[in-house]
Amino acid sequence: MAQVQNPHPLTSRQVDPLGARLPDGTTVTLRPLVHGETAPLLGVFEGMSMVSRWMRYLSGLPRLSPGMLSGLTDVDGDHHVAWLASLDDEPVGIARYVRLKDRPTTAELAFEVVDRLQRRGLGTVLLDTITTVAAARGIRRVQATLAPSNTASRRLLARIGATARHVDGLLEAQGPLRLLDPPAVDRSALLRLLCAGSWDAALDIG
């Protein structure tokens, strides 16, 4: 896949959300999270149980601190990217990648899905979305830190070639970035949205 050059962060006003269908027929919409946009992040967080929060943050957080909110919404469209999934205009999931400072072609992945949408295929949609964006931005390797009991995320990451090993009581998954096959989203439409009007047909990956 060709790399998207000179990225320009998107805002929710610049793009129409992308639709994606879950296996049960439910349609969610996808769009990039905007820098400083806290409401969707808090909406997803509130929809997660303490167990789900532990799986995501490795701590059963009762709330997100101002510092965490600032860091999680400090997205720029390239080094730190987050995409939001919504159902009937309610935030239901977020996927993100953050480039490593010392290895800019490697990124840390993270996902969160509200409890009511878990085990319905939304994680797969979010994974395909964020890895497609990451590949277009030049990411070549991915990694993630998981709770040992987080089998759902471990299986998802294994589908893109990331293998996990135990390190200091946690699971460290890593590997070369590989896109899902078959795709779970319309990647051509996703990249058109990503390019925000500067679509190049050479980027069409089907």
ABEGO torsion letter per residue (X at the ends): XBBBBGBBBBBAAABBBBBBBBAAGBBBBBBBBBBGBAAAAAAAAAABBAAAAAAAAGBBBABBBAAAAAAAABBAGAABBBBBBBBGGBBABBBBBBBBAABAABBBBBBBBBAAABGAGAAAAAAAAAAAAAAAAGBABBBBBBBAABAAAAAAAAAAGBBBBBBGGBBBBBEBBBBBOBBABBAAAAAAAAAGGABBAAABAX
